[in-house]
Amino acid sequence: MTENIRDINFLFNNKHLFLIVLFICFAILQGCATTPKNNDQDLDPVDPHEKVNRAAYDFTDRVDRAIFEPIANVYIDYVPNAAQRSIGNFYDNLSYPNVVLNSFLQGKVKQGLQDTLRFAVNSSIGLFGLFDMATHMGLEKHDEDFGQTLGVWGINPGSYLFIPLLGPSSQRDVTNIPVGLLTNVLFYAGIAVGTSFAAPLTILGAIDKRARLIGPMRIRDEAALDPYLFVREASMQQREFLVHDGKLPLDLYYEPFQDNPFEKDSEKSKIKPKQKINSD
């Protein structure tokens, strides 16, 4: 019994080992969640696990309305806007190495160098990111992650997934969870200083992120007949927009709502002109 307790304590005290075990368990659960158990012809190929996803969405929504939304409202009401901007800049800067890494992985070398400089400027002159000095210097902020990188490499998003407490994702985009964690400065600060330092910052980061979503959440509640479908479709469209850097291919514009216009033109070119009827 004492040996088992000692092993458990060792697992939780060794943060690296604990995270590895956590990722392995997550991968196993992910594999189970993405394997259909029947050959139901009525399953939506985009969302074949809709029942599980809806259950995860409902659970997350209840937790959000009971805990996160009231806290976010208090945060918005009582924290000055200037302070909110600085807090948001701080957490954006902590996670910006993920943007730098994936800019290079996508072959955007010039953008990657600019993102590296942006992170260095905001981390130093911007006082650990509290002030976005890089933008004032003309260094544009980008949004890249490992899910987008896989999309650029030609990997399809796969089926839709809703991760409890984390939100909408897909089989492709869920890979960004461990990559985003390992490229976040706060992760290494927690290892170096301890959880007593990292935990409050993590909680404040979650509150700040939820406060930023106040507007979209209200739009969802006011406009959507089915909030689950609204979130699913909006998130999937946003991901495709980000993968293609806003330059969506024509097939995403026209299909499946209408035929490819180039096919129409080619078909028209095959039509022979009507022969003139000789009236003589």
MITI-985613 format. One record per atom (N, C-alpha, C, O): residue in one letter; z, x, y negated. Coordinates in steps of 0.05 Angstrom, whole numbers, padded with zeros to 5 digits, always signed. Atoms other than C-alpha are relative to their C-alpha. Example, Ala and Ser with C-alpha at 12.3 -4.5 7.8 and 13.67 -1.06 7.14 Angstrom:
<pts>
A+00000+00018+00024;A+00156+00246+00090;A+00000+00018-00024;A+00013+00039-00024;S-00001-00016+00024;S+00143+00273+00021;S+00014-00015-00022;S+00018-00005-00044;
</pts>
This chain:
<pts>
M+00000+00017+00024;M+00000+00000+00000;M+00000+00017-00025;M-00015+00012-00044;T-00002-00018+00024;T+00019+00056-00049;T-00026+00015-00003;T-00034+00021-00025;E+00026-00014+00002;E-00046+00092-00031;E-00021-00017-00013;E-00037-00007-00029;N+00020+00018+00012;N-00087+00031-00049;N+00004-00003-00030;N-00015-00003-00045;I-00006+00002+00028;I-00051+00024-00115;I-00008+00025-00015;I-00019+00024-00037;R+00007-00025+00012;R-00062+00097-00129;R-00031+00002-00004;R-00040+00012-00024;D+00029+00000+00001;D-00137+00090-00114;D-00010-00018-00023;D-00029-00011-00037;I+00009+00018+00021;I-00143+00030-00161;I+00006+00012-00027;I-00010+00010-00045;N-00007-00013+00025;N-00106+00067-00216;N-00020+00022-00007;N-00027+00026-00030;F+00019-00022+00005;F-00152+00127-00207;F-00027-00011-00009;F-00040+00000-00027;L+00025+00012+00008;L-00213+00081-00212;L+00000-00008-00029;L-00020-00003-00043;F+00000+00009+00028;F-00192+00051-00278;F+00006+00022-00020;F-00003+00021-00043;N-00006-00022+00018;N-00166+00116-00307;N-00025+00018-00003;N-00029+00030-00025;N+00025-00015+00002;N-00232+00151-00291;N-00022-00018-00011;N-00034-00033+00005;K+00018+00019+00013;K-00277+00115-00340;K-00029+00003+00010;K-00043-00017+00013;H+00027-00004-00010;H-00341+00147-00314;H-00004-00014+00027;H-00024-00027+00031;L+00003+00012-00026;L-00329+00126-00243;L+00001-00031-00001;L-00013-00044+00013;F-00002+00029+00003;F-00308+00056-00265;F-00026-00012-00009;F-00035-00033+00001;L+00026+00010+00010;L-00373+00047-00304;L-00021+00001+00021;L-00038-00017+00023;I+00020-00002-00022;I-00414+00071-00245;I+00003-00023+00020;I-00016-00035+00028;V-00006+00022-00019;V-00380+00021-00198;V-00008-00026-00013;V-00019-00044+00001;L+00007+00025+00013;L-00389-00033-00250;L-00030-00005+00000;L-00039-00027+00005;F+00030+00002+00001;F-00464-00019-00256;F-00010-00006+00028;F-00029-00022+00031;I+00008+00006-00027;I-00471-00019-00180;I+00004-00029+00008;I-00013-00042+00019;C-00006+00028-00005;C-00437-00086-00174;C-00019-00018-00015;C-00028-00039-00005;F+00019+00016+00016;F-00480-00113-00230;F-00028+00000+00012;F-00041-00021+00013;A+00026-00001-00013;A-00543-00089-00195;A-00001-00017+00025;A-00022-00030+00030;I-00001+00016-00025;I-00522-00122-00130;I-00001-00030-00007;I-00017-00045+00005;L+00001+00028+00008;L-00508-00188-00165;L-00026-00007-00012;L-00036-00029-00008;Q+00027+00005+00012;Q-00573-00181-00204;Q-00021-00005+00022;Q-00037-00023+00020;G+00019+00004-00022;G-00612-00174-00139;G+00004-00027+00014;G-00016-00039+00022;C-00005+00026-00012;C-00578-00235-00110;C-00010-00023-00018;C-00021-00043-00008;A+00007+00021+00018;A-00590-00276-00172;A-00030-00003-00004;A-00039-00025-00011;T+00029+00001+00005;T-00664-00259-00175;T-00016-00005+00025;T-00041-00002+00025;T+00014+00005-00025;T-00681-00276-00103;T+00002-00030+00007;T+00024-00039+00014;P-00002+00028-00006;P-00699-00349-00092;P+00007-00004+00030;P-00001+00010+00047;K-00009+00005-00027;K-00666-00379-00030;K-00018-00021+00014;K-00013-00027+00037;N+00018+00019-00013;N-00721-00430-00018;N-00028+00002-00012;N-00032+00017-00031;N+00028-00001+00009;N-00795-00441-00027;N-00007-00025-00014;N-00029-00036-00010;D+00005+00025+00015;D-00790-00500-00073;D-00024+00003-00018;D-00024+00021-00035;Q+00024-00001+00016;Q-00858-00512-00103;Q+00004-00008-00028;Q-00013-00002-00045;D-00004+00010+00027;D-00828-00545-00164;D+00014+00019-00018;D+00019+00014-00042;L-00014-00019+00016;L-00792-00483-00188;L-00019+00011-00022;L-00042+00017-00017;D+00014-00012+00022;D-00814-00458-00256;D-00003+00030+00004;D+00018+00043+00007;P+00003-00029-00005;P-00844-00388-00245;P+00013+00017-00022;P+00021+00039-00017;V-00013-00015+00022;V-00817-00367-00313;V+00031-00001+00003;V+00044+00019-00004;D-00029+00004-00002;D-00747-00394-00298;D+00007-00012+00027;D+00017-00034+00028;P-00005+00011-00026;P-00739-00402-00223;P+00029-00004+00007;P+00036-00018+00026;H-00029+00003-00005;H-00663-00397-00227;H+00012-00016-00023;H+00034-00009-00033;E-00009+00016+00022;E-00655-00450-00280;E+00028-00011+00004;E+00044-00012-00015;K-00027+00012-00004;K-00594-00482-00248;K+00022+00021-00005;K+00042+00015-00018;V-00020-00021+00004;V-00556-00416-00247;V+00001+00008-00030;V+00022+00012-00041;N+00001-00008+00028;N-00580-00398-00317;N+00013-00021-00018;N+00026-00014-00037;R-00012+00022+00016;R-00560-00466-00344;R+00031+00001+00002;R+00045-00004-00017;A-00029-00002-00004;A-00491-00458-00314;A+00012+00023-00016;A+00033+00020-00028;A-00009-00023+00015;A-00484-00389-00346;A-00002-00007-00030;A+00016+00001-00046;Y+00002+00008+00028;Y-00509-00418-00412;Y+00022-00019-00009;Y+00034-00015-00030;D-00021+00019+00007;D-00460-00476-00411;D+00027+00013-00002;D+00043+00007-00020;F-00025-00014+00001;F-00402-00430-00395;F+00002+00017-00025;F+00023+00016-00039;T+00000-00017+00024;T-00421-00382-00451;T+00003-00017-00025;T+00017-00009-00044;D-00001+00018+00024;D-00431-00440-00500;D+00028-00010-00004;D+00038-00012-00027;R-00028+00010+00003;R-00361-00468-00485;R+00018+00022-00010;R+00035+00017-00028;V-00016-00022+00010;V-00329-00400-00494;V-00005+00006-00029;V+00013+00012-00045;D+00008-00006+00028;D-00368-00388-00558;D+00012-00021-00019;D+00023-00013-00040;R-00010+00021+00018;R-00349-00455-00589;R+00031+00000-00002;R+00042-00007-00023;A-00029+00001+00000;A-00276-00448-00569;A+00012+00025-00013;A+00034+00023-00024;I-00012-00025+00008;I-00265-00375-00588;I-00016+00014-00022;I-00006+00018-00044;F+00015-00018+00018;F-00321-00336-00621;F-00009-00014-00026;F-00008-00002-00047;E+00010+00013+00024;E-00349-00388-00669;E+00022-00004-00021;E+00017+00002-00044;P-00021+00002+00020;P-00282-00404-00703;P+00008+00027-00013;P+00012+00028-00037;I-00007-00026+00011;I-00266-00330-00710;I-00022+00010-00019;I-00017+00021-00040;A+00023-00008+00017;A-00336-00316-00738;A+00000-00015-00026;A-00006-00003-00047;N-00001+00016+00025;N-00328-00372-00789;N+00022+00011-00019;N+00018+00013-00043;V-00021-00012+00017;V-00262-00342-00813;V-00009+00026-00011;V-00003+00033-00034;Y+00011-00026+00009;Y-00295-00274-00816;Y-00019-00003-00023;Y-00017+00012-00043;I+00019+00004+00021;I-00351-00301-00859;I+00013-00010-00026;I+00006-00002-00048;D-00014+00013+00024;D-00304-00341-00905;D+00017+00020-00015;D+00020+00018-00039;Y-00021-00016+00013;Y-00253-00286-00918;Y-00008+00029-00004;Y+00005+00044-00019;V+00009-00027+00004;V-00290-00220-00912;V-00022+00001-00021;V-00042-00013-00017;P+00021-00001+00021;P-00330-00203-00975;P-00027+00008+00012;P-00029+00022+00032;N+00028-00005-00010;N-00406-00200-00966;N-00006+00030+00001;N-00019+00040+00019;A+00005-00029+00001;A-00407-00126-00986;A+00013+00014+00024;A+00001+00032+00036;A-00014-00011-00023;A-00356-00110-00932;A-00015-00007+00026;A-00016+00009+00044;Q+00015+00008-00024;Q-00396-00150-00881;Q-00025+00017+00004;Q-00031+00025+00026;R+00023-00017-00001;R-00458-00110-00898;R+00006+00028+00010;R-00008+00039+00027;S-00008-00027-00008;S-00422-00045-00890;S+00008+00001+00029;S+00002+00020+00044;I-00008+00002-00029;I-00391-00066-00823;I-00025-00002+00017;I-00027+00011+00038;G+00025+00002-00015;G-00460-00088-00799;G-00016+00026+00001;G-00026+00033+00022;N+00014-00025+00000;N-00491-00023-00821;N+00013+00021+00018;N+00000+00036+00031;F-00015-00019-00016;F-00436+00016-00786;F-00007-00004+00030;F-00012+00016+00044;Y+00006+00005-00029;Y-00449-00018-00718;Y-00030+00004+00006;Y-00036+00013+00028;D+00028-00006-00005;D-00524-00014-00726;D-00005+00030+00003;D-00021+00038+00019;N+00004-00029-00002;N-00518+00061-00737;N+00012+00011+00026;N+00001+00029+00037;L-00011-00009-00025;L-00473+00069-00676;L-00019-00003+00023;L-00020+00013+00041;S+00018+00005-00022;S-00526+00039-00632;S-00028+00010-00005;S-00046+00006+00012;Y+00027-00008+00008;Y-00586+00071-00667;Y-00011+00022+00018;Y-00035+00024+00020;P+00012-00019-00019;P-00593+00129-00617;P-00017-00014+00022;P-00035-00001+00033;N+00016+00014-00019;N-00620+00076-00569;N-00028-00005-00012;N-00048-00003+00003;V+00026+00003+00013;V-00676+00063-00620;V-00015+00026+00000;V-00039+00027+00005;V+00012-00026+00001;V-00689+00137-00627;V-00012+00007+00027;V-00035+00016+00029;L+00009-00007-00027;L-00694+00148-00552;L-00025-00016+00008;L-00044-00005+00018;N+00023+00017-00009;N-00741+00089-00539;N-00024+00003-00018;N-00046-00003-00009;S+00023-00006+00017;S-00785+00106-00598;S-00016+00023+00013;S-00041+00022+00015;F+00014-00022-00013;F-00801+00172-00563;F-00011-00008+00027;F-00033+00000+00035;L+00009+00009-00027;L-00806+00139-00494;L-00025-00017-00002;L-00041-00017+00017;Q+00024+00016+00004;Q-00859+00092-00522;Q-00023+00016-00012;Q-00044+00005-00018;G+00021-00017+00011;G-00899+00151-00548;G-00003-00001-00030;G-00023+00009-00041;K+00001+00002+00029;K-00884+00137-00621;K+00015+00024-00012;K+00038+00022-00021;V-00013-00025+00007;V-00869+00209-00638;V+00008+00001-00030;V+00030+00008-00037;K-00006+00000+00029;K-00874+00202-00714;K+00023-00019-00007;K+00041-00012-00022;Q-00022+00019+00004;Q-00830+00140-00713;Q+00026+00011+00011;Q+00047+00007-00002;G-00024-00011-00012;G-00781+00175-00667;G+00013+00021-00018;G+00037+00022-00021;L-00010-00020+00019;L-00774+00233-00716;L+00012-00013-00024;L+00034-00004-00034;Q-00011+00014+00023;Q-00764+00185-00774;Q+00027-00014+00008;Q+00045-00014-00008;D-00024+00013-00009;D-00712+00147-00733;D+00023+00020+00003;D+00046+00014-00003;T-00020-00021-00003;T-00676+00212-00717;T+00011+00008-00027;T+00035+00011-00031;L-00009-00007+00027;L-00674+00230-00791;L+00016-00023-00012;L+00036-00018-00026;R-00015+00023+00010;R-00651+00160-00808;R+00029+00000+00010;R+00048-00004-00005;F-00027+00000-00012;F-00592+00165-00760;F+00016+00023-00012;F+00040+00020-00017;A-00014-00023+00011;A-00574+00234-00787;A+00009-00005-00029;A+00031+00001-00037;V-00007+00006+00028;V-00576+00211-00860;V+00022-00020-00002;V+00042-00016-00016;N-00021+00021+00002;N-00535+00148-00849;N+00027+00009+00012;N+00048+00001+00003;S-00024-00010-00012;S-00485+00185-00805;S+00015+00020-00018;S+00039+00023-00016;S-00012-00020+00017;S-00473+00238-00858;S+00004-00011-00029;S+00026-00017-00037;I-00001+00009+00028;I-00490+00216-00929;I+00010-00029-00001;I+00024-00037-00020;G-00008+00028+00000;G-00480+00143-00910;G+00028-00005+00012;G+00035-00028+00017;L-00028+00002-00010;L-00408+00157-00885;L+00001-00016+00026;L+00012-00038+00027;F-00001+00011-00027;F-00417+00142-00811;F-00015-00027+00002;F-00010-00043+00020;G+00016+00024-00001;G-00467+00087-00827;G+00010-00023-00016;G-00002-00044-00017;L-00011+00021+00016;L-00424+00046-00873;L-00020-00008-00023;L-00021-00031-00031;F+00020+00005+00021;F-00479+00053-00926;F-00027+00008+00010;F-00031+00030+00020;D+00028-00005-00009;D-00553+00048-00910;D-00015+00016-00020;D-00032+00005-00034;M+00014-00017+00019;M-00576+00107-00951;M-00028+00006+00009;M-00045+00012-00008;A+00026-00007-00010;A-00636+00120-00906;A-00021-00020-00010;A-00044-00012-00016;T+00019+00020+00010;T-00670+00055-00927;T-00007+00006-00029;T-00031+00003-00037;H+00005-00007+00028;H-00663+00075-01000;H-00018+00025-00003;H-00030+00029-00024;M+00016-00024+00000;M-00697+00140-00982;M-00028-00005+00012;M-00044+00014+00015;G+00027+00007-00011;G-00757+00104-00951;G-00002+00002+00029;G-00024+00001+00040;L+00000-00002-00030;L-00737+00112-00878;L+00005-00028+00011;L+00027-00039+00011;E-00001+00028-00010;E-00753+00044-00847;E+00017-00003+00025;E+00018+00015+00042;K-00016+00007-00023;K-00706+00012-00797;K-00018-00013+00021;K-00033-00031+00015;H+00016+00011-00022;H-00737-00003-00729;H+00018-00012+00021;H+00042-00008+00022;D-00014+00013-00021;D-00717-00044-00669;D-00014+00005+00026;D-00034-00008+00033;E+00012-00007-00026;E-00732-00012-00601;E+00023+00001+00020;E+00046+00008+00014;D-00019-00002-00022;D-00697-00016-00534;D-00015+00005+00026;D-00039+00006+00026;F+00013-00008-00025;F-00710+00001-00462;F-00016-00022+00013;F-00036-00017+00026;G+00016+00023-00009;G-00734-00069-00445;G-00028+00000-00013;G-00048-00005+00000;Q+00026-00002+00014;Q-00788-00061-00498;Q-00016+00023+00010;Q-00041+00022+00013;T+00014-00024-00011;T-00805+00008-00471;T-00014-00007+00026;T-00037+00000+00030;L+00012+00008-00025;L-00817-00021-00402;L-00024-00019-00005;L-00044-00017+00009;G+00022+00018+00007;G-00860-00075-00434;G-00024+00016-00010;G-00047+00009-00003;V+00021-00018+00009;V-00901-00021-00469;V-00013+00014+00023;V-00038+00019+00023;W+00010-00014-00024;W-00909+00014-00402;W-00016-00019+00018;W-00028-00011+00038;G+00016+00019-00015;G-00941-00050-00375;G+00016-00016+00020;G+00004-00030+00036;I-00017+00015-00019;I-00882-00079-00336;I+00005-00028-00011;I+00013-00032-00033;N-00003+00028+00008;N-00880-00155-00338;N+00030-00007-00003;N+00046+00006+00010;P-00028+00006+00004;P-00815-00188-00361;P+00013-00012+00025;P+00038-00011+00028;G-00012+00013-00024;G-00806-00224-00294;G+00013-00026-00008;G+00007-00038-00028;S-00013+00026+00005;S-00762-00285-00290;S+00021+00002-00021;S+00033+00023-00026;Y-00020+00002+00022;Y-00717-00308-00346;Y+00028+00000+00012;Y+00033-00011+00033;L-00028-00001-00008;L-00643-00293-00340;L+00018-00006-00024;L+00012+00003-00046;F-00020+00003+00021;F-00583-00316-00380;F+00026+00013+00010;F+00038+00004+00029;I-00024-00015-00008;I-00526-00266-00375;I+00025-00011-00013;I+00025-00013-00037;P-00024+00012+00012;P-00457-00297-00384;P+00012+00017-00022;P+00016+00041-00017;L-00012-00012+00024;L-00427-00279-00452;L-00018+00020-00014;L-00011+00028-00037;L+00019-00019+00013;L-00486-00232-00467;L-00024-00014-00011;L-00035-00006-00032;G+00022+00015+00011;G-00542-00282-00476;G-00025+00002+00016;G-00025+00011+00039;P+00026+00001-00014;P-00616-00290-00458;P-00011+00028+00006;P-00007+00047-00009;S+00012-00026-00008;S-00652-00234-00421;S-00022-00006+00020;S-00032-00029+00022;S+00020+00003-00021;S-00702-00223-00365;S+00004+00022+00020;S+00021+00040+00016;Q-00003-00021-00020;Q-00709-00181-00303;Q-00007+00028-00011;Q+00004+00048-00004;R+00008-00026+00013;R-00743-00127-00346;R+00021+00008-00021;R+00029+00031-00022;D-00016-00007+00023;D-00699-00131-00407;D+00029+00005+00006;D+00044+00018-00009;V-00028-00004-00007;V-00633-00131-00370;V+00006+00029+00005;V+00029+00038+00004;T-00004-00028-00003;T-00644-00057-00358;T+00011+00014-00025;T+00022+00036-00024;N-00009-00012+00024;N-00627-00044-00430;N+00031-00001-00003;N+00042+00013-00019;I-00029+00002+00002;I-00554-00063-00418;I+00013+00028+00006;I+00028+00037-00011;P-00012-00027-00004;P-00534+00004-00385;P-00011+00021-00019;P+00004+00039-00028;V+00012-00020+00018;V-00583+00044-00428;V+00012-00003-00028;V+00018+00017-00041;G-00011+00004+00026;G-00557+00012-00491;G+00029+00009-00002;G+00038+00019-00022;L-00028-00009-00001;L-00485+00027-00470;L+00001+00031-00001;L+00018+00042-00016;L-00002-00029-00002;L-00499+00100-00454;L-00012+00014-00025;L-00008+00038-00028;T+00011-00011+00024;T-00536+00111-00520;T+00016-00009-00025;T+00007-00004-00048;N-00017+00009+00022;N-00481+00080-00563;N+00022+00020-00005;N+00037+00028+00013;V-00020-00021+00008;V-00437+00129-00601;V+00029-00010+00007;V+00046+00006+00014;L-00027+00011-00005;L-00377+00082-00591;L+00009+00005+00029;L+00032+00008+00034;F-00006-00005-00028;F-00381+00092-00516;F+00013+00028+00004;F+00033+00031+00018;Y-00011-00027-00002;Y-00369+00167-00523;Y+00025+00004-00017;Y+00042+00020-00010;A-00025-00002+00016;A-00317+00158-00577;A+00023-00011+00016;A+00045-00001+00015;G-00020+00011-00017;G-00279+00114-00528;G+00009+00020+00021;G+00033+00021+00028;I-00007-00020-00021;I-00282+00169-00475;I+00016+00023-00012;I+00035+00033+00000;A-00013-00022+00013;A-00261+00223-00524;A+00027-00006-00011;A+00046+00009-00008;V-00025+00007+00014;V-00207+00187-00562;V+00018-00018+00017;V+00042-00016+00017;G-00016+00019-00016;G-00186+00131-00515;G-00007-00028-00006;G-00019-00035-00027;T+00007+00028+00004;T-00192+00057-00507;T+00016-00013-00022;T+00007-00033-00034;S-00015+00011+00023;S-00138+00045-00559;S-00015+00002-00026;S-00010-00013-00045;F+00017-00003+00024;F-00188+00069-00610;F-00026-00017+00002;F-00034-00029-00017;A+00026+00013-00004;A-00251+00039-00580;A+00002-00030+00002;A-00016-00045-00007;A-00003+00029-00005;A-00224-00030-00561;A-00001-00016-00026;A-00016-00036-00028;P+00001+00016+00025;P-00210-00055-00633;P-00028+00001-00013;P-00037-00019-00024;L+00026-00002+00011;L-00277-00029-00656;L-00021-00017+00015;L-00039-00029+00004;T+00018+00017-00016;T-00312-00064-00598;T+00004-00029-00007;T-00016-00044-00009;I-00005+00028+00007;I-00278-00130-00615;I-00011-00007-00027;I-00023-00028-00031;L+00011+00004+00026;L-00296-00123-00688;L-00030-00001+00001;L-00043-00017-00014;G+00029+00000-00003;G-00368-00108-00668;G-00010-00027+00011;G-00030-00037+00003;A+00008+00026-00011;A-00371-00171-00626;A+00002-00023-00020;A-00015-00040-00021;I-00004+00020+00021;I-00344-00213-00684;I-00023+00002-00020;I-00034-00018-00029;D+00022-00004+00020;D-00395-00182-00732;D-00026-00010+00011;D-00042-00022-00003;K+00025+00009-00012;K-00452-00195-00683;K-00002-00031+00001;K-00022-00042-00005;R+00000+00030-00001;R-00431-00268-00674;R-00003-00012-00028;R-00016-00033-00032;A+00002+00010+00027;A-00425-00277-00750;A-00030+00001-00009;A-00038-00016-00024;R+00028-00002+00007;R-00498-00254-00757;R-00016-00022+00013;R-00038-00028+00003;L+00015+00021-00014;L-00519-00308-00709;L+00008-00028-00009;L-00001-00048+00003;I-00008+00027+00009;I-00487-00365-00748;I-00024-00017-00008;I-00026-00040+00000;G+00023+00015+00008;G-00553-00385-00779;G-00017-00010+00023;G-00023-00034+00024;P+00016+00009-00023;P-00595-00386-00715;P+00014-00020+00017;P+00001-00039+00028;M-00015+00019-00017;M-00540-00422-00678;M+00000-00028-00013;M-00002-00048+00001;R+00000+00026+00013;R-00538-00477-00730;R-00027-00013+00002;R-00030-00038+00005;I+00027+00011-00004;I-00613-00485-00726;I-00004-00011+00028;I-00015-00032+00032;R+00001+00009-00028;R-00607-00491-00651;R+00014-00027+00003;R+00003-00046+00015;D-00015+00025-00003;D-00554-00545-00657;D-00013-00024-00014;D-00011-00046-00005;E+00011+00022+00016;E-00591-00585-00710;E-00028-00008+00009;E-00036-00031+00007;A+00028+00006-00005;A-00663-00580-00685;A-00007-00004+00030;A-00027-00017+00036;A+00008+00000-00028;A-00661-00574-00609;A+00010-00025+00014;A+00034-00031+00013;L-00008+00022-00017;L-00662-00634-00563;L+00013+00012+00025;L+00033+00000+00036;D-00012-00014-00023;D-00647-00586-00505;D+00005+00028-00009;D-00013+00045-00009;P-00007-00026+00010;P-00610-00525-00532;P-00008+00023+00019;P-00016+00044+00010;Y+00007-00021-00020;Y-00621-00486-00467;Y-00029+00008-00002;Y-00036+00031-00003;L+00029-00005+00002;L-00697-00493-00471;L-00007+00013-00027;L-00024+00030-00028;F+00005-00012+00027;F-00695-00477-00546;F+00006+00030+00000;F-00010+00046-00010;V-00008-00028-00001;V-00658-00412-00534;V-00019+00016+00018;V-00027+00038+00012;R+00018-00015-00019;R-00702-00393-00474;R-00027+00006-00013;R-00036+00029-00012;E+00027-00004+00011;E-00768-00404-00509;E+00001+00018-00025;E-00017+00035-00028;A-00002-00017+00024;A-00745-00372-00575;A+00004+00029+00008;A-00008+00047-00004;S-00006-00028-00008;S-00718-00310-00540;S-00024+00013+00013;S-00029+00036+00008;M+00023-00011-00013;M-00779-00301-00497;M-00023+00007-00020;M-00036+00027-00017;Q+00020-00005+00020;Q-00826-00307-00556;Q+00007+00024-00018;Q-00010+00040-00025;Q-00009-00022+00017;Q-00784-00259-00597;Q-00004+00027+00015;Q-00012+00047+00003;R+00003-00025-00015;R-00785-00207-00541;R-00029+00009+00002;R-00035+00032-00001;E+00029-00007+00000;E-00861-00210-00535;E-00009+00010-00027;E-00025+00029-00029;F+00007-00009+00027;F-00866-00203-00610;F+00010+00029-00005;F-00005+00045-00016;L-00010-00027+00003;L-00822-00140-00608;L-00015+00020+00017;L-00020+00042+00008;V+00015-00019-00018;V-00858-00109-00549;V-00026+00008-00012;V-00034+00032-00010;H+00027-00006+00012;H-00925-00114-00585;H+00002+00007-00030;H-00019+00008-00043;D-00004-00007+00028;D-00895-00095-00653;D-00014-00020-00019;D-00025-00013-00039;G+00011+00021+00016;G-00918-00162-00681;G-00030-00004+00003;G-00041-00022-00009;K+00029+00002-00004;K-00991-00151-00659;K-00005-00011+00028;K-00013+00003+00046;L+00003+00013-00026;L-00995-00201-00602;L-00029+00000+00008;L-00047-00005-00008;P+00027+00001-00010;P-01057-00198-00558;P-00010-00029-00001;P+00005-00048-00002;L+00012+00027+00004;L-01106-00257-00563;L+00008-00019+00022;L+00011-00043+00016;D-00006+00019-00021;D-01088-00286-00495;D+00027-00013-00004;D+00032-00035+00006;L-00025+00012+00006;L-01017-00298-00519;L-00002-00021-00022;L+00015-00039-00023;Y+00005+00020+00021;Y-01044-00337-00578;Y-00014-00025+00011;Y-00006-00047+00004;Y+00017+00022-00008;Y-01094-00380-00542;Y+00007-00013+00027;Y+00002-00037+00030;E-00006+00011-00026;E-01071-00389-00471;E+00030-00006+00001;E+00046+00008-00012;P+00017+00019-00015;P-01049-00435-00440;P-00008-00024-00017;P-00017-00044-00005;F+00005+00024+00016;F-01060-00482-00499;F-00029-00005-00004;F-00037-00028-00007;Q+00028+00004+00002;Q-01134-00471-00504;Q-00014+00023+00013;Q-00002+00044+00019;D+00015-00020-00013;D-01189-00431-00473;D-00004+00025-00018;D-00002+00023-00042;N+00005-00024+00015;N-01205-00360-00493;N-00025-00004-00017;N-00046-00011-00006;P+00023+00005+00017;P-01252-00364-00553;P-00024+00017+00007;P-00047+00009+00003;F+00022-00018-00007;F-01292-00305-00528;F-00015-00011+00024;F-00040-00008+00026;E+00013+00013-00023;E-01306-00342-00463;E-00017-00022-00010;E-00039-00027+00001;K+00016+00022+00011;K-01330-00401-00504;K-00026+00011-00012;K-00048+00000-00008;D+00023-00011+00013;D-01377-00357-00543;D-00020+00010+00021;D-00045+00007+00018;S+00018-00010-00020;S-01404-00325-00480;S-00014-00022+00015;S-00037-00020+00022;E+00013+00023-00013;E-01416-00393-00448;E-00021-00012-00018;E-00042-00021-00008;K+00020+00011+00019;K-01452-00416-00511;K-00026+00017+00001;K-00048+00007-00002;S+00023-00018+00000;S-01497-00355-00507;S-00018-00004+00024;S-00042+00003+00024;K+00015+00005-00024;K-01518-00375-00437;K-00016-00025-00002;K-00035-00029+00015;I+00014+00026+00002;I-01542-00444-00459;I-00027+00004-00012;I-00030+00015-00034;K+00028-00003+00010;K-01617-00445-00468;K-00005-00021-00021;K+00005-00044-00019;P+00006+00020+00021;P-01644-00479-00530;P-00018-00022+00011;P-00034-00017+00029;K+00015+00022-00009;K-01674-00547-00520;K-00030+00004-00006;K-00037+00013-00028;Q+00029-00002+00004;Q-01749-00547-00511;Q-00010-00022-00018;Q-00001-00044-00016;K+00011+00019+00018;K-01789-00581-00565;K-00019-00019+00015;K-00037-00010+00029;I+00016+00020-00014;I-01819-00645-00540;I-00027-00003-00014;I-00028-00009-00038;N+00026+00003+00012;N-01893-00648-00551;N-00007-00029-00003;N-00009-00044+00017;S+00005+00029+00006;S-01907-00715-00585;S-00030-00007+00001;S-00038-00030-00001;D+00029+00006+00000;D-01982-00706-00580;D-00007-00015+00026;D-00031-00021+00030;
</pts>
